[in-house]
Amino acid sequence: MRRAGTWWRGKSTPAKVETYTRWSFHFLSFVEVFTFGLPVFGEMPSSLSWVLFLMVVGHAALCAVFASRALDWTRGTRARPVRLLGALAVATAVVGIVTIALATRGQGDDEKATAAVALFIGVLGFGTGTLALAVHEHRRMAYTVLGFALATGAYSLSVGAPTLAALVTVGSVLLAAGFYTFVSAFSVWLLNSVYELDAARETRTRLAVAEERLRFGRDLHDVMGRNLAVIALKSELAVQLARRERPEAVEQMIEVQRIAQESQKEVREVVRGYREAELGAELAGAQGVLNAAGISCTVTRSTAGLPAAVQSALGWVVREATTNVLRHGNAERCDVSLRAAGGLAVLTVENDGAPPDSRGGTWTGSGSGLAGLRERLSVVDGTLEAGPAGGGMFRVVAQVPLPSPAVPSPASLPEGSSAASDSSSASPSPSGPRPVRKAMGEGISERFAS
């Protein structure tokens, strides 16, 4: 059971929906056998019962295989199962013809006729609905259902069935086949919608990353464009003066050196926003990104009065913890809490998507991300604890001592300004959530920060 749970939790949401859809159609095959195949043993002669039962079993198995192949075609991983489609249509028609013939021959035996008609309607409904998995056009689905129903009426009349009985059978086939066709069409639509939404979410993330890169490029252009133009002009002037052996060439190169140093300083100012984590922006960004990923995130915080160094260190914890929630496990809920008590700033990030290797009670994670966080926290004498918290929960706790005077605890804050009232419901900052900035990679920042 633990392996099955780990296998299920390791799947993405679209993969879970696809697995659920596939096994639903496989389960319906068993429903067809138990609902319409087994009852014939009590209503038909023994030899005939076995023939009909084996026909229903074969039809149900063919429906299960066809459903699997049709879903593969829907997802684009396999060609359209044309041969199986024809085989299933023929098998459905054959079972229907045999059962209708039995029903008309058993008019003197009401129980036999009723069992044959029920078997006919059930098999035809399941067969028609399963065929709809390989037909995406709604008109063709409707034509298929209507065609089977009309063919049923025509064949019933041709073998001598009463007109009223034939009309009732046609109506029953329309209802059964129409309902099962609707279920099949809705299942395919739902599966495709889930995958499209997941792709749209990934596209939105990539667009956010691209927008942040463009903004960073614009900032660098604004900072460096003018200064580089001045450096180029002054360097060219210095070359000309040097060729004429004019002493002003030295002064021009000194000016070039000064402008270059100022440019380097300005670039570092631009890059610093990417290298330093602002706690308030990180909390808001984490909530926005997790909510966008379908993970319910609540943030309770009170960042007022925290030193800049402490906020920067805890901001990195929020950033890394958010990345781990998105990357590992399959969390549905994440709670972030920041409080100041007893001279300590305590940040807690807890989610219900514990990594698979932590389910057994002993967590073996040793990623470089947590090691890097411990190094950052050690600069401000902080500590980091990470591991399973029981019940499938995973908890990250960072504690940083506060310098004197300590930040007032929530109990000492003025009335109406409690930490709980600062529970974050804000949307991500205009410049984009910080985890998105991390997704850019810090290679650009490192190159300009040296």
C-alpha positions as CSV (number, residue, x, y, z in Angstrom):
1,M,0.0,0.0,0.0
2,R,2.9,2.4,0.8
3,R,4.4,1.8,-2.7
4,A,1.0,2.4,-4.3
5,G,0.6,5.6,-2.3
6,T,4.1,6.8,-3.3
7,W,3.4,5.9,-6.9
8,W,0.2,7.9,-6.9
9,R,1.7,10.9,-5.1
10,G,4.6,11.0,-7.5
11,K,2.2,11.7,-10.4
12,S,1.3,15.2,-11.6
13,T,-2.3,16.3,-11.5
14,P,-2.9,15.8,-15.2
15,A,-1.3,12.3,-14.9
16,K,-3.6,11.5,-12.0
17,V,-6.7,12.6,-14.0
18,E,-5.5,10.4,-17.0
19,T,-5.0,7.4,-14.7
20,Y,-8.4,7.9,-13.1
21,T,-10.1,8.2,-16.6
22,R,-8.4,5.0,-17.9
23,W,-9.2,2.9,-14.9
24,S,-12.8,4.2,-15.0
25,F,-13.3,2.8,-18.4
26,H,-11.7,-0.5,-17.4
27,F,-14.0,-0.7,-14.4
28,L,-17.0,-0.1,-16.7
29,S,-16.0,-3.2,-18.6
30,F,-16.4,-5.2,-15.4
31,V,-19.8,-3.5,-14.9
32,E,-20.9,-4.6,-18.3
33,V,-20.0,-8.2,-17.5
34,F,-21.5,-8.4,-14.0
35,T,-24.7,-6.3,-14.9
36,F,-25.6,-7.9,-18.3
37,G,-23.5,-11.0,-18.6
38,L,-24.1,-12.9,-15.4
39,P,-27.9,-12.5,-15.2
40,V,-28.3,-14.7,-18.4
41,F,-27.5,-17.8,-16.4
42,G,-30.7,-17.6,-14.6
43,E,-32.9,-16.8,-17.6
44,M,-31.4,-18.8,-20.5
45,P,-30.6,-22.5,-21.1
46,S,-27.2,-23.5,-19.8
47,S,-25.5,-23.9,-23.2
48,L,-26.9,-20.7,-24.5
49,S,-26.1,-18.9,-21.3
50,W,-22.4,-19.7,-21.7
51,V,-22.3,-18.6,-25.3
52,L,-23.9,-15.3,-24.5
53,F,-21.8,-14.8,-21.4
54,L,-18.6,-15.4,-23.3
55,M,-19.8,-13.0,-26.0
56,V,-20.3,-10.3,-23.4
57,V,-16.9,-11.0,-21.8
58,G,-15.2,-10.7,-25.2
59,H,-17.1,-7.5,-26.0
60,A,-16.2,-6.0,-22.6
61,A,-12.5,-6.9,-23.1
62,L,-12.5,-5.4,-26.5
63,C,-14.1,-2.2,-25.1
64,A,-11.4,-2.0,-22.5
65,V,-8.6,-2.4,-25.0
66,F,-10.2,0.1,-27.4
67,A,-10.7,2.7,-24.6
68,S,-7.0,2.5,-23.7
69,R,-5.9,2.9,-27.3
70,A,-8.4,5.7,-28.0
71,L,-7.1,7.6,-25.0
72,D,-3.6,7.2,-26.2
73,W,-4.7,8.6,-29.5
74,T,-6.4,11.5,-27.7
75,R,-3.1,12.3,-25.9
76,G,-1.1,12.0,-29.2
77,T,1.0,9.1,-28.2
78,R,-0.5,6.5,-30.6
79,A,-2.2,6.5,-34.0
80,R,-5.9,6.4,-34.2
81,P,-7.1,2.7,-33.6
82,V,-9.0,2.4,-36.9
83,R,-8.9,-1.4,-37.0
84,L,-10.0,-1.7,-33.4
85,L,-12.8,0.8,-34.1
86,G,-14.1,-1.4,-36.9
87,A,-13.7,-4.6,-34.8
88,L,-15.6,-3.1,-31.9
89,A,-18.4,-1.8,-34.2
90,V,-18.8,-5.3,-35.7
91,A,-18.7,-7.1,-32.4
92,T,-21.3,-4.7,-31.0
93,A,-23.5,-5.3,-34.0
94,V,-23.1,-9.1,-33.8
95,V,-24.0,-9.3,-30.1
96,G,-27.0,-7.1,-30.8
97,I,-28.2,-9.2,-33.7
98,V,-27.9,-12.4,-31.7
99,T,-29.7,-11.1,-28.6
100,I,-32.6,-9.5,-30.7
101,A,-33.0,-12.8,-32.5
102,L,-33.3,-14.6,-29.1
103,A,-35.8,-12.0,-27.9
104,T,-38.1,-12.5,-30.8
105,R,-37.9,-16.2,-30.6
106,G,-38.6,-16.2,-26.9
107,Q,-41.8,-14.2,-27.1
108,G,-43.7,-17.0,-25.4
109,D,-41.1,-16.8,-22.5
110,D,-41.3,-13.4,-21.0
111,E,-38.3,-13.8,-18.8
112,K,-36.1,-15.0,-21.6
113,A,-37.2,-12.1,-23.9
114,T,-36.6,-9.6,-21.1
115,A,-33.1,-10.8,-20.4
116,A,-32.3,-10.8,-24.1
117,V,-33.5,-7.2,-24.5
118,A,-31.7,-6.0,-21.4
119,L,-28.5,-7.6,-22.7
120,F,-29.0,-6.1,-26.1
121,I,-29.5,-2.6,-24.8
122,G,-26.6,-2.8,-22.3
123,V,-24.1,-4.1,-24.9
124,L,-25.2,-1.7,-27.5
125,G,-25.0,1.2,-25.1
126,F,-21.5,0.3,-23.9
127,G,-20.3,-0.4,-27.4
128,T,-21.6,2.9,-28.8
129,G,-20.3,5.0,-25.9
130,T,-16.8,3.4,-26.2
131,L,-16.7,4.1,-29.9
132,A,-17.2,7.8,-29.1
133,L,-13.7,7.9,-27.6
134,A,-12.3,7.8,-31.1
135,V,-14.7,10.3,-32.5
136,H,-14.1,13.9,-31.4
137,E,-16.8,15.5,-33.6
138,H,-20.1,15.9,-31.7
139,R,-22.2,15.5,-34.9
140,R,-20.5,12.2,-35.7
141,M,-21.2,11.0,-32.1
142,A,-24.9,11.9,-32.5
143,Y,-25.1,10.2,-35.9
144,T,-23.5,7.0,-34.5
145,V,-26.0,6.8,-31.7
146,L,-28.9,7.6,-34.0
147,G,-27.7,5.1,-36.6
148,F,-27.4,2.3,-34.1
149,A,-30.9,3.1,-32.7
150,L,-32.6,3.2,-36.1
151,A,-30.8,0.0,-37.2
152,T,-32.1,-1.6,-34.0
153,G,-35.7,-0.7,-34.9
154,A,-35.4,-1.8,-38.5
155,Y,-33.9,-5.2,-37.5
156,S,-36.4,-5.8,-34.8
157,L,-39.3,-5.2,-37.3
158,S,-37.6,-7.4,-39.9
159,V,-37.5,-10.4,-37.5
160,G,-41.1,-10.0,-36.5
161,A,-41.0,-8.0,-33.3
162,P,-44.2,-6.0,-32.5
163,T,-44.1,-2.4,-33.6
164,L,-44.5,-1.1,-30.0
165,A,-41.7,-3.3,-28.7
166,A,-39.4,-2.1,-31.5
167,L,-40.1,1.5,-30.7
168,V,-39.5,0.9,-27.0
169,T,-36.2,-0.8,-27.9
170,V,-35.2,2.1,-30.1
171,G,-35.9,4.6,-27.3
172,S,-34.0,2.6,-24.8
173,V,-31.0,2.3,-27.1
174,L,-31.1,6.1,-27.7
175,L,-31.1,6.7,-23.9
176,A,-28.4,4.2,-23.0
177,A,-26.1,4.8,-25.9
178,G,-26.6,8.6,-25.7
179,F,-25.8,8.7,-22.0
180,Y,-22.7,6.5,-22.3
181,T,-21.5,8.6,-25.3
182,F,-22.0,11.8,-23.3
183,V,-19.9,10.3,-20.4
184,S,-17.1,9.3,-22.9
185,A,-17.1,12.7,-24.6
186,F,-17.1,14.5,-21.3
187,S,-14.2,12.4,-19.9
188,V,-12.1,13.1,-23.0
189,W,-12.9,16.9,-22.8
190,L,-12.0,17.0,-19.1
191,L,-8.7,15.1,-19.7
192,N,-7.7,17.5,-22.5
193,S,-8.8,20.5,-20.4
194,V,-6.6,19.5,-17.5
195,Y,-3.5,19.0,-19.8
196,E,-4.2,22.4,-21.5
197,L,-4.5,24.2,-18.2
198,D,-1.3,22.6,-17.0
199,A,0.4,23.7,-20.3
200,A,-1.0,27.2,-19.9
201,R,0.4,27.4,-16.4
202,E,3.8,26.4,-17.6
203,T,3.6,28.9,-20.4
204,R,2.6,31.7,-17.9
205,T,5.6,30.8,-15.8
206,R,8.0,31.0,-18.8
207,L,6.5,34.3,-19.9
208,A,7.0,35.7,-16.4
209,V,10.6,34.6,-16.6
210,A,11.1,36.1,-20.0
211,E,9.5,39.4,-18.9
212,E,11.8,39.5,-15.9
213,R,14.8,38.9,-18.1
214,L,13.7,41.7,-20.4
215,R,13.3,44.1,-17.5
216,F,16.7,43.2,-16.2
217,G,18.1,43.8,-19.7
218,R,16.4,47.2,-19.9
219,D,17.8,48.2,-16.5
220,L,21.3,47.2,-17.6
221,H,20.9,49.1,-20.9
222,D,19.7,52.2,-19.1
223,V,22.7,52.1,-16.8
224,M,25.4,51.1,-19.2
225,G,24.2,52.6,-22.5
226,R,25.1,56.2,-21.8
227,N,28.3,55.5,-19.8
228,L,29.7,53.1,-22.5
229,A,29.0,55.7,-25.2
230,V,30.9,58.3,-23.1
231,I,33.8,55.9,-22.5
232,A,34.0,55.1,-26.2
233,L,34.1,58.8,-27.2
234,K,36.7,59.7,-24.5
235,S,38.8,56.7,-25.4
236,E,38.9,57.8,-29.0
237,L,39.8,61.3,-28.0
238,A,42.6,60.0,-25.8
239,V,43.9,58.0,-28.7
240,Q,44.0,61.0,-30.9
241,L,45.7,63.2,-28.2
242,A,48.2,60.4,-27.5
243,R,49.1,60.3,-31.2
244,R,49.8,64.0,-31.1
245,E,51.7,63.6,-27.9
246,R,49.4,65.9,-26.0
247,P,49.4,65.7,-22.2
248,E,45.6,65.9,-22.1
249,A,45.5,62.3,-23.2
250,V,46.3,61.2,-19.6
251,E,43.5,63.3,-18.2
252,Q,41.0,61.8,-20.6
253,M,42.0,58.2,-19.6
254,I,41.7,59.2,-16.0
255,E,38.1,60.3,-16.8
256,V,37.5,57.0,-18.6
257,Q,38.7,55.2,-15.5
258,R,36.3,57.2,-13.3
259,I,33.3,56.6,-15.5
260,A,34.1,52.8,-15.7
261,Q,34.3,52.6,-11.9
262,E,31.0,54.5,-11.6
263,S,29.4,52.1,-14.2
264,Q,30.6,49.1,-12.2
265,K,29.1,50.6,-9.1
266,E,25.7,51.2,-10.9
267,V,25.7,47.7,-12.3
268,R,26.2,46.3,-8.8
269,E,23.3,48.3,-7.6
270,V,21.1,46.8,-10.3
271,V,22.3,43.3,-9.6
272,R,21.9,43.7,-5.8
273,G,18.1,43.5,-6.2
274,Y,18.6,40.0,-7.7
275,R,21.2,38.8,-5.2
276,E,19.4,40.0,-2.0
277,A,16.1,38.5,-1.0
278,E,13.5,41.0,0.4
279,L,11.4,39.1,2.9
280,G,8.1,40.9,2.3
281,A,8.4,40.4,-1.5
282,E,9.4,36.8,-1.1
283,L,6.4,36.0,1.1
284,A,4.0,37.7,-1.3
285,G,5.7,36.1,-4.3
286,A,5.6,32.6,-2.7
287,Q,1.9,32.9,-2.0
288,G,1.2,34.1,-5.5
289,V,3.2,31.3,-7.2
290,L,1.9,28.5,-5.0
291,N,-1.7,29.6,-5.5
292,A,-1.1,29.8,-9.2
293,A,0.2,26.2,-9.1
294,G,-3.0,25.0,-7.5
295,I,-1.5,24.8,-4.0
296,S,-3.5,26.5,-1.2
297,C,-1.1,28.8,0.5
298,T,-1.7,30.9,3.7
299,V,0.9,33.3,5.0
300,T,0.9,34.7,8.5
301,R,3.6,37.2,9.1
302,S,4.9,40.3,11.0
303,T,8.1,41.6,9.4
304,A,8.0,45.1,11.0
305,G,11.2,45.9,12.8
306,L,13.3,42.9,11.6
307,P,16.8,43.9,10.7
308,A,17.7,43.9,7.0
309,A,20.2,41.1,7.4
310,V,17.6,38.9,9.1
311,Q,15.0,39.7,6.5
312,S,17.4,38.8,3.7
313,A,18.4,35.5,5.3
314,L,14.8,34.5,5.9
315,G,13.8,35.6,2.4
316,W,16.2,33.0,1.0
317,V,14.6,30.4,3.2
318,V,11.2,31.3,1.8
319,R,12.5,31.2,-1.7
320,E,14.2,27.8,-1.4
321,A,11.3,26.3,0.5
322,T,8.8,27.5,-2.1
323,T,11.0,26.0,-4.9
324,N,11.1,22.7,-3.0
325,V,7.3,22.6,-2.5
326,L,6.9,23.0,-6.3
327,R,9.7,20.7,-7.3
328,H,9.3,17.8,-4.8
329,G,6.2,15.8,-3.8
330,N,2.7,16.8,-4.7
331,A,1.5,19.3,-2.1
332,E,-2.1,20.6,-1.9
333,R,-1.6,22.9,1.0
334,C,1.3,25.1,2.3
335,D,1.3,27.2,5.5
336,V,4.0,29.9,6.1
337,S,4.3,31.5,9.5
338,L,6.7,34.2,10.6
339,R,6.8,35.3,14.3
340,A,9.1,37.0,16.7
341,A,9.2,35.5,20.2
342,G,11.8,35.1,22.9
343,G,14.4,37.2,21.0
344,L,14.1,34.9,18.0
345,A,12.6,35.4,14.6
346,V,11.0,32.0,13.7
347,L,10.0,31.2,10.1
348,T,8.0,28.0,9.6
349,V,7.1,26.5,6.2
350,E,4.9,23.4,6.3
351,N,3.3,21.5,3.5
352,D,1.5,18.2,3.0
353,G,3.7,17.1,0.1
354,A,6.5,15.3,2.0
355,P,9.2,13.8,-0.3
356,P,8.7,10.0,-0.8
357,D,11.8,9.1,1.1
358,S,10.5,10.9,4.2
359,R,7.3,8.9,4.4
360,G,9.0,6.1,6.3
361,G,9.9,8.4,9.2
362,T,13.6,8.9,8.3
363,W,14.3,11.7,5.9
364,T,17.4,11.2,3.8
365,G,17.3,14.5,1.9
366,S,20.7,16.2,1.6
367,G,20.3,18.7,-1.3
368,S,22.6,21.5,-1.8
369,G,19.8,24.0,-1.4
370,L,19.3,23.3,2.3
371,A,23.1,23.3,2.8
372,G,23.3,26.7,1.1
373,L,20.5,28.0,3.4
374,R,22.3,26.8,6.5
375,E,25.4,28.7,5.3
376,R,23.4,31.9,4.8
377,L,21.7,31.6,8.2
378,S,25.0,30.9,9.9
379,V,26.1,34.4,8.9
380,V,23.4,35.8,11.2
381,D,23.8,33.0,13.8
382,G,20.6,31.3,12.6
383,T,19.7,27.6,12.4
384,L,17.6,25.5,10.0
385,E,15.7,22.3,10.7
386,A,13.9,20.4,7.9
387,G,12.2,17.1,7.9
388,P,8.9,15.2,8.1
389,A,6.4,16.4,10.7
390,G,4.1,13.3,10.7
391,G,0.9,12.8,8.8
392,G,2.5,13.2,5.5
393,M,3.6,16.8,6.4
394,F,7.0,18.3,5.7
395,R,8.3,21.2,7.8
396,V,11.1,23.7,7.5
397,V,11.9,25.8,10.5
398,A,14.4,28.7,10.5
399,Q,15.4,30.5,13.7
400,V,17.4,33.7,13.7
401,P,18.4,35.5,17.0
402,L,17.3,39.2,17.0
403,P,19.7,41.9,18.1
404,S,18.9,44.1,21.0
405,P,16.4,45.8,21.2
406,A,14.3,42.8,20.3
407,V,11.4,43.1,18.0
408,P,8.2,43.5,20.0
409,S,6.2,40.3,20.2
410,P,2.7,40.1,18.8
411,A,1.2,40.5,22.2
412,S,2.9,43.8,22.8
413,L,1.9,45.4,19.5
414,P,-0.7,48.2,19.6
415,E,-4.4,47.2,19.4
416,G,-5.5,46.5,15.9
417,S,-2.0,45.8,14.6
418,S,-1.6,42.1,15.6
419,A,0.6,39.8,13.5
420,A,-2.5,37.9,12.4
421,S,-4.0,41.0,10.9
422,D,-0.9,41.2,8.6
423,S,-1.8,37.8,7.2
424,S,-0.8,38.1,3.6
425,S,-3.5,38.1,1.0
426,A,-1.7,40.4,-1.3
427,S,-0.9,39.5,-4.9
428,P,2.7,39.2,-6.1
429,S,4.7,42.4,-6.4
430,P,4.6,44.2,-9.8
431,S,8.1,43.2,-10.6
432,G,7.1,39.6,-10.4
433,P,7.5,37.0,-7.7
434,R,11.0,36.3,-6.5
435,P,10.8,32.6,-7.2
436,V,10.4,33.5,-10.8
437,R,13.6,35.5,-10.6
438,K,15.4,32.5,-9.2
439,A,14.1,30.5,-12.2
440,M,16.0,32.9,-14.4
441,G,19.2,31.5,-13.0
442,E,21.7,33.7,-11.2
443,G,24.4,33.4,-13.9
444,I,23.6,36.9,-15.2
445,S,23.8,38.4,-11.7
446,E,27.0,36.6,-10.8
447,R,28.7,37.9,-14.0
448,F,28.0,41.5,-13.2
449,A,28.5,41.3,-9.5
450,S,32.2,40.4,-9.7
